[in-house]
Amino acid sequence: MLQNPIHLRLERLASWQHVTFMACLCERMYPNYAVFCQQTGFGDGQIYRRILDLIWETLTVKDAKVNFDSQLEKFEEAIPSADDFDLYGVYPAIDACVALSHRTSTACSSVSQ
């Protein structure tokens, strides 16, 4: 199977580099979620921000211990559903939430080990 050159480069990264790349992508998507929350009054952009800050902390503080399962459990309630909103902004907000929650706990636990 042919692979995208980006996938090939990502495969060569160390675990902490994967998490750093993911955190950078989530930083870029954060404004989509924050604006959606502000416009609709749904959720709380600070929950997203807090989890993202904790990810950075695990990357920069050697002995940082974070219970991401607990954090993501709280975050699940703040993930919008496309069925509940009649505006385009819900889709970038959902994408941002999925990116943040997808494998966050697994990836960050491997970095802190």
C-alpha positions as CSV (number, residue, x, y, z in Angstrom):
1,M,0.0,0.0,0.0
2,L,1.3,3.5,-0.9
3,Q,1.7,5.8,2.0
4,N,1.5,9.6,2.1
5,P,5.0,11.1,2.6
6,I,3.7,12.8,5.7
7,H,2.6,9.5,7.2
8,L,6.1,8.1,6.5
9,R,7.7,11.0,8.3
10,L,5.3,10.7,11.2
11,E,6.1,7.0,11.6
12,R,9.8,7.9,12.3
13,L,8.9,10.2,15.2
14,A,9.5,9.2,18.8
15,S,6.5,9.0,21.1
16,W,7.0,12.4,22.6
17,Q,7.3,13.9,19.1
18,H,3.9,12.4,18.1
19,V,2.3,14.0,21.2
20,T,3.9,17.3,20.4
21,F,2.7,17.2,16.8
22,M,-0.8,16.3,18.0
23,A,-0.8,19.1,20.6
24,C,0.3,21.6,17.9
25,L,-2.6,20.5,15.7
26,C,-5.0,20.9,18.6
27,E,-3.7,24.3,19.4
28,R,-4.6,25.3,15.8
29,M,-8.1,23.9,16.2
30,Y,-8.7,25.4,19.6
31,P,-10.1,28.7,18.2
32,N,-12.8,26.8,16.3
33,Y,-14.1,25.2,19.5
34,A,-13.8,28.5,21.5
35,V,-15.7,30.5,19.0
36,F,-18.4,27.8,18.8
37,C,-18.8,27.9,22.5
38,Q,-18.9,31.6,22.6
39,Q,-21.5,31.9,19.8
40,T,-23.8,29.2,21.1
41,G,-23.3,29.2,24.8
42,F,-22.7,25.4,24.6
43,G,-19.8,23.9,26.5
44,D,-16.8,25.7,27.9
45,G,-13.7,26.5,25.9
46,Q,-11.7,26.5,29.1
47,I,-12.2,22.7,29.5
48,Y,-10.5,22.2,26.1
49,R,-7.8,24.7,27.0
50,R,-7.1,23.1,30.4
51,I,-6.6,19.6,28.8
52,L,-4.4,21.1,26.1
53,D,-2.3,22.8,28.8
54,L,-2.0,19.5,30.7
55,I,-0.7,17.8,27.6
56,W,2.0,20.5,27.3
57,E,2.8,20.1,30.9
58,T,3.4,16.3,30.4
59,L,5.8,17.2,27.6
60,T,7.7,19.8,29.6
61,V,7.6,18.6,33.2
62,K,9.5,15.4,33.7
63,D,7.5,13.9,36.5
64,A,4.1,15.4,35.7
65,K,1.3,13.0,36.6
66,V,-2.1,13.7,35.0
67,N,-5.2,11.6,35.0
68,F,-6.3,12.1,31.5
69,D,-9.1,9.6,31.8
70,S,-10.8,11.8,34.4
71,Q,-10.1,15.0,32.3
72,L,-11.6,13.4,29.1
73,E,-14.6,12.1,31.0
74,K,-15.4,15.7,32.0
75,F,-14.7,16.9,28.4
76,E,-17.1,14.4,26.8
77,E,-20.1,16.5,28.1
78,A,-18.7,19.5,26.3
79,I,-18.5,17.8,22.9
80,P,-21.3,19.1,20.6
81,S,-23.5,17.0,18.5
82,A,-24.2,18.0,14.9
83,D,-27.8,17.0,15.4
84,D,-28.3,19.7,18.1
85,F,-27.0,22.7,16.1
86,D,-28.0,24.2,12.8
87,L,-24.9,26.1,12.0
88,Y,-21.7,25.2,10.2
89,G,-19.4,26.0,13.2
90,V,-20.4,22.8,14.9
91,Y,-18.4,20.7,12.5
92,P,-15.0,22.4,13.1
93,A,-15.8,22.3,16.9
94,I,-16.5,18.6,16.7
95,D,-13.2,18.1,14.7
96,A,-11.3,20.0,17.4
97,C,-12.9,17.8,20.2
98,V,-12.2,14.6,18.4
99,A,-8.6,15.6,17.8
100,L,-8.1,16.4,21.4
101,S,-9.8,13.4,22.8
102,H,-8.5,10.8,20.3
103,R,-5.8,8.8,22.0
104,T,-4.8,11.7,24.3
105,S,-4.6,9.6,27.4
106,T,-2.7,6.8,25.7
107,A,-0.2,9.1,24.0
108,C,0.4,11.2,27.0
109,S,0.8,8.3,29.3
110,S,3.5,6.9,27.1
111,V,5.4,10.3,27.2
112,S,5.3,10.4,31.0
113,Q,6.8,7.0,31.4
